[in-house]
Amino acid sequence: MTDFFAIIIGAKEDSRRARLVKELRSRTRNLRESGERLDIVGQSRINSVPVDAHAVAIVLCRRGMGTSEIDAIAAAKKRSVPIIPVVADLRTFTTVAPQGVTEFNGFELSDPADIGELAGLVLESLGLQRSKRKIFISYARMDSSAVAQQLREAFTARWYTVFMDTISIRPGAVFQEELLQELADSDAVVLLNSPNVKHRPYVQQEIAFADQAGVSGIQVVWPKVQRMREGAFFMPLMLNAKNATAQNGVVTALTPTGIKQVLRRVADMRTAMQRHREKEMLSPVRAYAQTKGWKVVPYLGRHIELHDDVTRIRIDMALGVPTSRDLERAFQAASAGIPGGKLLYDPLGITNSQADHLNFLGSHLRLQYLDPKTALQWTVIP
Protein backbone atom coordinates (compact mmCIF):
# COMPACT_ATOMS: atom_id res chain seq x y z
CA MET A 1 0.00 0.00 0.00
CA THR A 2 1.26 3.46 -0.91
CA ASP A 3 0.67 6.29 1.53
CA PHE A 4 0.76 9.96 0.61
CA PHE A 5 1.46 12.65 3.18
CA ALA A 6 0.35 16.26 3.42
CA ILE A 7 2.35 17.90 6.20
CA ILE A 8 0.60 21.05 7.45
CA ILE A 9 2.92 23.36 9.34
CA GLY A 10 1.24 26.16 11.26
CA ALA A 11 -1.01 27.01 14.19
CA LYS A 12 -3.58 24.33 15.06
CA GLU A 13 -6.29 26.97 15.42
CA ASP A 14 -5.63 28.42 11.95
CA SER A 15 -8.99 28.23 10.14
CA ARG A 16 -7.20 27.54 6.83
CA ARG A 17 -5.98 24.22 8.22
CA ALA A 18 -9.45 22.75 8.83
CA ARG A 19 -10.71 23.87 5.42
CA LEU A 20 -7.69 22.41 3.63
CA VAL A 21 -7.96 19.10 5.50
CA LYS A 22 -11.64 18.80 4.59
CA GLU A 23 -10.97 19.57 0.91
CA LEU A 24 -8.05 17.16 0.62
CA ARG A 25 -9.98 14.32 2.23
CA SER A 26 -12.91 14.90 -0.11
CA ARG A 27 -10.71 14.88 -3.21
CA THR A 28 -8.78 11.73 -2.30
CA ARG A 29 -11.64 9.41 -1.32
CA ASN A 30 -11.01 7.38 -4.47
CA LEU A 31 -7.59 6.32 -3.20
CA ARG A 32 -9.42 3.61 -1.27
CA GLU A 33 -10.01 1.74 -4.53
CA SER A 34 -6.28 1.02 -4.74
CA GLY A 35 -5.78 0.48 -1.00
CA GLU A 36 -3.93 3.79 -0.69
CA ARG A 37 -4.55 6.79 1.52
CA LEU A 38 -3.59 10.39 2.11
CA ASP A 39 -2.32 10.93 5.64
CA ILE A 40 -2.53 14.53 6.82
CA VAL A 41 -0.14 15.30 9.66
CA GLY A 42 1.00 18.34 11.62
CA GLN A 43 4.52 19.54 12.30
CA SER A 44 4.81 17.39 15.44
CA ARG A 45 4.52 14.21 13.35
CA ILE A 46 6.91 15.07 10.54
CA ASN A 47 9.50 12.56 11.78
CA SER A 48 6.90 9.77 11.47
CA VAL A 49 6.71 10.34 7.71
CA PRO A 50 8.83 7.71 5.90
CA VAL A 51 11.85 9.21 4.18
CA ASP A 52 10.87 7.77 0.80
CA ALA A 53 7.17 8.69 1.07
CA HIS A 54 5.30 10.87 -1.41
CA ALA A 55 4.97 14.05 0.66
CA VAL A 56 4.39 17.77 0.41
CA ALA A 57 4.56 20.42 3.14
CA ILE A 58 2.11 23.30 3.36
CA VAL A 59 3.32 26.16 5.57
CA LEU A 60 0.55 28.42 6.89
CA CYS A 61 2.77 31.43 7.37
CA ARG A 62 2.40 34.06 10.08
CA ARG A 63 4.71 36.41 11.90
CA GLY A 64 6.55 34.86 14.82
CA MET A 65 6.20 31.18 14.00
CA GLY A 66 7.30 28.91 16.85
CA THR A 67 10.34 26.72 17.24
CA SER A 68 8.48 23.48 16.44
CA GLU A 69 7.25 24.99 13.17
CA ILE A 70 10.69 26.28 12.18
CA ASP A 71 12.21 22.88 13.00
CA ALA A 72 9.55 21.12 10.87
CA ILE A 73 10.34 23.41 7.93
CA ALA A 74 14.04 22.55 8.29
CA ALA A 75 13.22 18.84 8.43
CA ALA A 76 11.12 19.10 5.27
CA LYS A 77 13.90 20.92 3.45
CA LYS A 78 16.47 18.37 4.58
CA ARG A 79 14.31 15.61 3.08
CA SER A 80 13.75 17.63 -0.12
CA VAL A 81 10.00 17.63 0.50
CA PRO A 82 8.25 20.19 -1.76
CA ILE A 83 7.09 23.19 0.28
CA ILE A 84 4.12 25.47 -0.45
CA PRO A 85 4.20 28.64 1.69
CA VAL A 86 0.73 30.15 2.17
CA VAL A 87 0.19 33.82 3.01
CA ALA A 88 -2.81 36.13 3.06
CA ASP A 89 -1.10 38.74 0.87
CA LEU A 90 1.89 38.11 -1.37
CA ARG A 91 2.93 41.74 -1.05
CA THR A 92 3.87 40.99 2.58
CA PHE A 93 5.41 37.60 1.84
CA THR A 94 8.98 38.46 2.84
CA THR A 95 7.87 39.94 6.15
CA VAL A 96 5.33 37.25 7.10
CA ALA A 97 6.99 34.05 5.83
CA PRO A 98 9.72 32.56 8.04
CA GLN A 99 13.22 32.70 6.64
CA GLY A 100 13.23 29.00 5.89
CA VAL A 101 10.60 29.30 3.13
CA THR A 102 11.32 32.67 1.54
CA GLU A 103 13.21 30.95 -1.28
CA PHE A 104 9.97 29.26 -2.42
CA ASN A 105 7.20 30.85 -4.43
CA GLY A 106 4.24 31.55 -2.16
CA PHE A 107 0.52 30.97 -2.58
CA GLU A 108 -1.84 33.83 -1.74
CA LEU A 109 -4.88 32.67 0.21
CA SER A 110 -6.67 35.90 1.02
CA ASP A 111 -10.13 34.32 0.83
CA PRO A 112 -11.08 30.86 2.18
CA ALA A 113 -13.05 30.34 -1.05
CA ASP A 114 -9.70 29.83 -2.80
CA ILE A 115 -8.90 26.70 -0.79
CA GLY A 116 -9.79 24.57 -3.85
CA GLU A 117 -6.86 26.02 -5.78
CA LEU A 118 -4.49 25.23 -2.92
CA ALA A 119 -5.83 21.68 -2.64
CA GLY A 120 -5.22 21.21 -6.37
CA LEU A 121 -1.61 22.35 -6.02
CA VAL A 122 -1.07 19.91 -3.16
CA LEU A 123 -2.43 16.99 -5.20
CA GLU A 124 -0.30 18.00 -8.18
CA SER A 125 2.80 17.96 -5.98
CA LEU A 126 1.88 14.45 -4.84
CA GLY A 127 1.34 13.24 -8.41
CA LEU A 128 -2.37 12.61 -7.83
CA GLN A 129 -3.62 15.28 -10.22
CA ARG A 130 -2.55 16.28 -13.69
CA SER A 131 -0.20 19.24 -13.43
CA LYS A 132 -0.46 20.43 -17.02
CA ARG A 133 -3.13 23.02 -16.01
CA LYS A 134 -4.69 23.76 -19.36
CA ILE A 135 -7.85 25.78 -20.03
CA PHE A 136 -9.72 26.08 -23.33
CA ILE A 137 -11.81 29.25 -23.75
CA SER A 138 -14.59 28.94 -26.33
CA TYR A 139 -16.09 32.29 -27.30
CA ALA A 140 -17.38 34.57 -30.05
CA ARG A 141 -14.89 37.27 -31.00
CA MET A 142 -17.66 39.68 -31.94
CA ASP A 143 -19.00 40.26 -28.43
CA SER A 144 -16.87 38.47 -25.84
CA SER A 145 -13.21 39.04 -26.77
CA ALA A 146 -12.67 41.43 -23.87
CA VAL A 147 -14.04 38.96 -21.33
CA ALA A 148 -12.01 36.13 -22.88
CA GLN A 149 -8.85 38.23 -22.56
CA GLN A 150 -9.67 39.04 -18.92
CA LEU A 151 -10.00 35.36 -18.13
CA ARG A 152 -6.86 34.47 -20.05
CA GLU A 153 -4.83 36.89 -17.93
CA ALA A 154 -6.46 35.70 -14.70
CA PHE A 155 -5.88 32.02 -15.43
CA THR A 156 -2.31 32.68 -16.57
CA ALA A 157 -1.64 34.39 -13.24
CA ARG A 158 -2.71 31.12 -11.58
CA TRP A 159 -0.23 29.03 -13.56
CA TYR A 160 -2.60 27.76 -16.25
CA THR A 161 -1.86 27.55 -19.96
CA VAL A 162 -4.81 29.10 -21.77
CA PHE A 163 -5.90 28.27 -25.30
CA MET A 164 -7.74 30.92 -27.33
CA ASP A 165 -8.10 30.28 -31.04
CA THR A 166 -7.42 33.92 -31.97
CA ILE A 167 -3.92 33.92 -30.52
CA SER A 168 -2.94 30.32 -29.74
CA ILE A 169 -2.78 28.77 -33.23
CA ARG A 170 0.23 29.79 -35.27
CA PRO A 171 -0.18 30.91 -38.89
CA GLY A 172 -0.01 28.04 -41.38
CA ALA A 173 -1.36 25.40 -38.97
CA VAL A 174 -4.44 23.41 -39.94
CA PHE A 175 -6.86 25.37 -37.79
CA GLN A 176 -9.49 22.75 -36.97
CA GLU A 177 -7.01 19.94 -36.34
CA GLU A 178 -4.99 22.05 -33.91
CA LEU A 179 -8.13 23.30 -32.22
CA LEU A 180 -9.52 19.82 -31.51
CA GLN A 181 -6.16 18.59 -30.22
CA GLU A 182 -5.91 21.54 -27.83
CA LEU A 183 -9.46 20.89 -26.69
CA ALA A 184 -8.79 17.19 -26.03
CA ASP A 185 -5.65 18.17 -24.11
CA SER A 186 -7.41 20.63 -21.77
CA ASP A 187 -8.43 20.17 -18.15
CA ALA A 188 -11.54 22.29 -18.55
CA VAL A 189 -13.49 24.35 -21.06
CA VAL A 190 -14.79 27.81 -20.27
CA LEU A 191 -17.67 28.50 -22.67
CA LEU A 192 -18.62 32.17 -22.95
CA ASN A 193 -22.27 31.98 -23.91
CA SER A 194 -22.76 35.47 -25.32
CA PRO A 195 -25.52 36.52 -27.75
CA ASN A 196 -23.32 35.84 -30.78
CA VAL A 197 -21.76 32.54 -29.72
CA LYS A 198 -24.53 30.53 -31.38
CA HIS A 199 -23.48 32.08 -34.70
CA ARG A 200 -19.84 31.08 -34.27
CA PRO A 201 -19.10 28.46 -36.97
CA TYR A 202 -17.33 25.93 -34.79
CA VAL A 203 -18.94 26.35 -31.38
CA GLN A 204 -21.38 23.44 -31.65
CA GLN A 205 -18.57 21.20 -32.90
CA GLU A 206 -16.29 22.29 -30.04
CA ILE A 207 -18.89 21.57 -27.39
CA ALA A 208 -19.91 18.25 -28.93
CA PHE A 209 -16.25 17.23 -29.17
CA ALA A 210 -15.62 18.25 -25.56
CA ASP A 211 -18.46 15.95 -24.51
CA GLN A 212 -17.03 13.13 -26.63
CA ALA A 213 -13.55 13.65 -25.14
CA GLY A 214 -14.93 13.78 -21.59
CA VAL A 215 -13.76 17.36 -21.04
CA SER A 216 -16.21 19.37 -18.95
CA GLY A 217 -16.14 22.90 -17.58
CA ILE A 218 -18.35 25.92 -16.99
CA GLN A 219 -20.75 27.87 -19.17
CA VAL A 220 -20.67 31.63 -18.49
CA VAL A 221 -24.14 32.79 -19.55
CA TRP A 222 -24.80 36.38 -20.61
CA PRO A 223 -27.95 38.12 -19.27
CA LYS A 224 -31.08 37.36 -21.32
CA VAL A 225 -29.28 34.50 -23.12
CA GLN A 226 -30.53 30.94 -22.82
CA ARG A 227 -28.16 28.21 -21.68
CA MET A 228 -26.85 26.23 -24.63
CA ARG A 229 -28.43 22.79 -24.73
CA GLU A 230 -25.25 21.47 -26.34
CA GLY A 231 -23.37 22.55 -23.20
CA ALA A 232 -25.83 21.11 -20.70
CA PHE A 233 -23.03 19.09 -19.08
CA PHE A 234 -21.20 22.34 -18.23
CA MET A 235 -21.82 23.99 -14.86
CA PRO A 236 -23.64 27.30 -15.48
CA LEU A 237 -22.52 30.67 -14.16
CA MET A 238 -25.16 33.32 -14.80
CA LEU A 239 -23.91 36.87 -15.31
CA ASN A 240 -25.60 39.71 -13.46
CA ALA A 241 -24.89 43.19 -12.13
CA LYS A 242 -22.59 41.79 -9.41
CA ASN A 243 -20.23 39.82 -11.62
CA ALA A 244 -20.31 41.76 -14.91
CA THR A 245 -20.41 45.33 -16.14
CA ALA A 246 -22.58 46.37 -19.08
CA GLN A 247 -23.14 49.37 -21.32
CA ASN A 248 -26.49 49.76 -23.03
CA GLY A 249 -27.32 46.20 -22.06
CA VAL A 250 -24.09 44.79 -23.57
CA VAL A 251 -21.61 43.01 -21.29
CA THR A 252 -18.23 44.69 -21.62
CA ALA A 253 -16.25 43.05 -18.83
CA LEU A 254 -16.37 40.85 -15.78
CA THR A 255 -16.04 42.44 -12.37
CA PRO A 256 -13.33 41.19 -9.97
CA THR A 257 -16.12 39.14 -8.36
CA GLY A 258 -17.00 37.57 -11.71
CA ILE A 259 -13.39 36.68 -12.48
CA LYS A 260 -12.98 35.06 -9.07
CA GLN A 261 -16.19 33.06 -9.56
CA VAL A 262 -14.87 31.57 -12.80
CA LEU A 263 -11.42 30.82 -11.34
CA ARG A 264 -12.83 29.23 -8.21
CA ARG A 265 -15.36 27.07 -10.00
CA VAL A 266 -12.67 25.64 -12.26
CA ALA A 267 -10.35 25.09 -9.28
CA ASP A 268 -13.13 23.40 -7.30
CA MET A 269 -14.06 21.14 -10.23
CA ARG A 270 -10.65 20.06 -11.50
CA THR A 271 -10.17 16.96 -9.37
CA ALA A 272 -13.73 15.77 -9.98
CA MET A 273 -13.37 16.41 -13.72
CA GLN A 274 -10.15 14.39 -13.77
CA ARG A 275 -11.87 11.51 -11.96
CA HIS A 276 -14.76 11.64 -14.42
CA ARG A 277 -12.42 11.58 -17.39
CA GLU A 278 -10.42 8.68 -15.98
CA LYS A 279 -13.65 6.80 -15.30
CA GLU A 280 -14.80 7.34 -18.89
CA MET A 281 -11.46 6.13 -20.20
CA LEU A 282 -11.54 3.04 -18.00
CA SER A 283 -15.12 2.06 -18.82
CA PRO A 284 -14.30 0.09 -22.03
CA VAL A 285 -11.20 -1.32 -20.33
CA ARG A 286 -13.33 -2.72 -17.51
CA ALA A 287 -15.77 -4.20 -20.02
CA TYR A 288 -12.95 -5.96 -21.85
CA ALA A 289 -11.27 -7.08 -18.60
CA GLN A 290 -14.47 -8.80 -17.49
CA THR A 291 -14.33 -11.04 -20.56
CA LYS A 292 -10.86 -12.18 -19.45
CA GLY A 293 -11.69 -12.55 -15.78
CA TRP A 294 -9.37 -9.71 -14.81
CA LYS A 295 -9.91 -7.15 -12.07
CA VAL A 296 -9.17 -3.49 -12.88
CA VAL A 297 -7.73 -1.36 -10.08
CA PRO A 298 -7.35 2.39 -10.76
CA TYR A 299 -4.57 4.40 -9.10
CA LEU A 300 -5.78 8.00 -8.95
CA GLY A 301 -4.12 10.22 -11.53
CA ARG A 302 -1.38 7.71 -12.43
CA HIS A 303 -2.02 4.19 -13.73
CA ILE A 304 -4.21 1.10 -13.56
CA GLU A 305 -3.51 -2.52 -12.79
CA LEU A 306 -5.08 -5.55 -14.41
CA HIS A 307 -4.75 -8.74 -12.46
CA ASP A 308 -6.12 -12.21 -11.89
CA ASP A 309 -4.93 -14.86 -9.47
CA VAL A 310 -1.63 -15.24 -11.31
CA THR A 311 -0.77 -12.20 -13.42
CA ARG A 312 -0.51 -8.52 -12.52
CA ILE A 313 -0.09 -5.94 -15.29
CA ARG A 314 0.62 -2.25 -14.78
CA ILE A 315 -0.59 0.17 -17.43
CA ASP A 316 0.29 3.85 -17.11
CA MET A 317 -2.36 6.35 -18.08
CA ALA A 318 -2.31 9.82 -19.64
CA LEU A 319 -5.14 12.28 -20.16
CA GLY A 320 -5.04 14.32 -23.35
CA VAL A 321 -1.79 14.38 -25.33
CA PRO A 322 0.86 12.28 -23.51
CA THR A 323 3.83 14.34 -22.35
CA SER A 324 7.47 13.30 -22.25
CA ARG A 325 7.02 12.76 -18.51
CA ASP A 326 4.12 10.38 -19.19
CA LEU A 327 6.35 8.38 -21.52
CA GLU A 328 9.22 8.45 -19.03
CA ARG A 329 6.96 7.16 -16.25
CA ALA A 330 5.71 4.29 -18.42
CA PHE A 331 9.27 3.45 -19.47
CA GLN A 332 10.62 3.44 -15.91
CA ALA A 333 7.76 1.28 -14.67
CA ALA A 334 8.28 -1.28 -17.42
CA SER A 335 9.08 -4.87 -16.77
CA ALA A 336 11.83 -6.76 -18.57
CA GLY A 337 9.38 -7.95 -21.22
CA ILE A 338 8.90 -6.55 -24.70
CA PRO A 339 7.37 -4.06 -25.26
CA GLY A 340 9.06 -2.37 -22.35
CA GLY A 341 6.07 -0.46 -21.02
CA LYS A 342 2.37 0.19 -21.58
CA LEU A 343 0.67 3.57 -21.86
CA LEU A 344 -3.07 4.04 -22.06
CA TYR A 345 -4.45 7.20 -23.65
CA ASP A 346 -7.28 8.23 -25.93
CA PRO A 347 -5.98 9.30 -29.38
CA LEU A 348 -9.21 11.23 -30.04
CA GLY A 349 -8.34 14.62 -31.52
CA ILE A 350 -4.58 14.09 -31.67
CA THR A 351 -3.18 15.33 -34.98
CA ASN A 352 -1.35 13.02 -37.38
CA SER A 353 1.93 14.86 -36.85
CA GLN A 354 1.66 14.54 -33.07
CA ALA A 355 0.74 10.85 -33.40
CA ASP A 356 3.81 10.28 -35.58
CA HIS A 357 5.96 12.01 -32.96
CA LEU A 358 4.56 9.83 -30.16
CA ASN A 359 5.05 6.68 -32.23
CA PHE A 360 8.67 7.63 -32.90
CA LEU A 361 9.38 8.13 -29.20
CA GLY A 362 7.41 5.02 -28.24
CA SER A 363 9.34 2.81 -30.62
CA HIS A 364 12.66 3.90 -29.14
CA LEU A 365 11.41 3.44 -25.58
CA ARG A 366 9.76 0.11 -26.46
CA LEU A 367 6.38 1.40 -25.29
CA GLN A 368 3.10 -0.19 -26.22
CA TYR A 369 0.30 2.33 -26.72
CA LEU A 370 -3.21 1.20 -25.85
CA ASP A 371 -6.43 2.83 -27.01
CA PRO A 372 -9.18 2.26 -24.41
CA LYS A 373 -11.82 2.05 -27.13
CA THR A 374 -10.12 -0.57 -29.29
CA ALA A 375 -10.56 -4.00 -27.75
CA LEU A 376 -8.46 -5.69 -30.45
CA GLN A 377 -5.33 -4.06 -29.05
CA TRP A 378 -5.96 -5.59 -25.67
CA THR A 379 -5.59 -9.11 -27.01
CA VAL A 380 -1.80 -8.63 -26.90
CA ILE A 381 -1.97 -8.40 -23.11
CA PRO A 382 -1.10 -11.88 -21.71
Secondary structure, DSSP 8 states (H G I E B T S, - for coil): --EEEEEEES-TT-HHHHHHHHHHHHHTGGGGGGT-EEEEEEGGGGGGS-TTSEEEEEEE--TT--HHHHHHHHHHHHTT--EEEEES-GGGHHHHS-GGGTTS--EE--SGGGHHHHHHHHHHHHTSS----EEEEE--HHHHHHHHHHHHHHHHHTT-EEE-HHHHS-TTS-HHHHHHHHHHT-SEEEEEE-TTGGGSTTHHHHHHHHHHHT--EEEEE-TT----GGGTTSEEEE--TTTEEEETTEEEEE-HHHHHHHHHHHHHHHHHHHHHHHHHHHHHHHHHHHHHT-EEEEETTTEEEEE-SS-EEEEEE-SSS--HHHHHHHHHT--SSSSSEEEE---TT--HHHHHHHHHHHHHHTEEEE-TT-HHHHTT--
